[in-house]
Structures are given as C-alpha cells and as structure tokens.
Amino acid sequence: MIGLLDSLKIGAGAILGAALFAAPAYLYGVRAGKTAAATAALEKTVEILRERKLTDEMVSGMSDDDLCRALGGVLNDGRCE
C-alpha cells in the first residue's frame, strides 16, 4: 500500500508537472495573440492609407468649382459659399 506521505508526494509532483507544462504553453499563447493583434492592426492601417491615397488623388484632380460642389457648397456669382 501507498502511504499517506507517498500519496501527497505523487499529488504534489503531478501539480508541479502540470504547472511546468502550462506556463510555457500560456506564454506561447499570449505571444501568438499579441502577434496576431499587431498583424491585424498593421493590415488595417495599410488599408486606411490606401483609401486615403485614392481620396487625395481624386481631390487633387478637382477644380475649385468641383471641390466646392463635392463639399456641398453653392456657387454664387462665381464664388463658393
């Protein structure tokens, strides 16, 4: 028969073994999550910059009158108001 002290040693060993396995797995998961979040943020930033570039190109090619109309202004005597 296994004595009470031996049972406690086996239980403590099992808990210690589980902790030694769980800690690196947890840290790996945290790092993978941070990497995924950083990648998603970078992709979103690139998408926004591409859209902004298209908008800038479109606005740069507009005349004053076209820009005034696009912004909701009204031409009155050749002046945008």
C-alpha positions in Angstrom: 0.0 0.0 0.0 1.0 3.5 -0.7 1.3 5.6 2.5 -0.3 9.0 3.0 3.0 10.7 2.6 3.7 9.0 -0.7 0.2 10.0 -1.9 0.9 13.6 -1.1 4.3 13.4 -2.9 2.6 12.0 -6.0 -0.1 14.6 -6.0 2.4 17.4 -5.5 4.5 16.0 -8.3 1.5 15.9 -10.6 0.6 19.5 -9.8 4.2 20.7 -10.3 4.4 18.8 -13.6 1.2 20.4 -14.8 2.4 23.8 -13.8 5.7 23.3 -15.6 3.8 22.3 -18.8 1.1 25.0 -18.5 3.4 28.0 -18.0 5.2 27.8 -21.4 2.0 27.0 -23.2 0.3 30.0 -21.7 3.3 32.3 -22.6 3.3 30.9 -26.1 -0.4 31.7 -26.5 0.0 35.2 -25.2 2.8 35.9 -27.6 0.8 34.4 -30.5 -2.2 36.6 -29.6 -0.1 39.7 -29.5 1.5 38.9 -32.8 -2.0 38.3 -34.4 -3.3 41.6 -33.0 -0.3 43.6 -34.2 -0.6 42.0 -37.7 -4.3 42.9 -37.8 -3.7 46.5 -36.8 -0.9 46.8 -39.4 -3.2 45.4 -42.1 -6.0 47.9 -41.1 -3.5 50.8 -41.2 -2.3 49.9 -44.7 -5.9 49.6 -45.9 -6.8 53.0 -44.5 -3.7 54.6 -46.1 -4.5 53.1 -49.5 -8.1 54.5 -49.3 -6.7 57.9 -48.2 -4.3 58.0 -51.1 -7.2 57.4 -53.6 -9.2 60.2 -51.9 -6.2 62.5 -52.1 -5.6 61.8 -55.8 -9.3 62.4 -56.5 -9.4 65.7 -54.6 -6.1 66.9 -56.1 -7.6 66.5 -59.6 -10.7 68.5 -58.9 -11.2 72.1 -59.9 -12.3 74.7 -57.3 -15.9 74.5 -58.5 -15.9 70.7 -58.4 -14.4 70.7 -54.9 -17.0 73.2 -53.8 -19.8 71.1 -55.1 -18.4 67.9 -53.6 -18.3 69.6 -50.2 -21.9 70.8 -50.5 -21.2 74.4 -51.3 -23.2 76.6 -53.6 -21.6 78.6 -56.4 -22.9 82.2 -56.2 -21.5 84.7 -58.6 -18.5 82.5 -59.2 -17.8 82.2 -55.5 -18.3 79.2 -53.4 -20.3 79.8 -50.3 
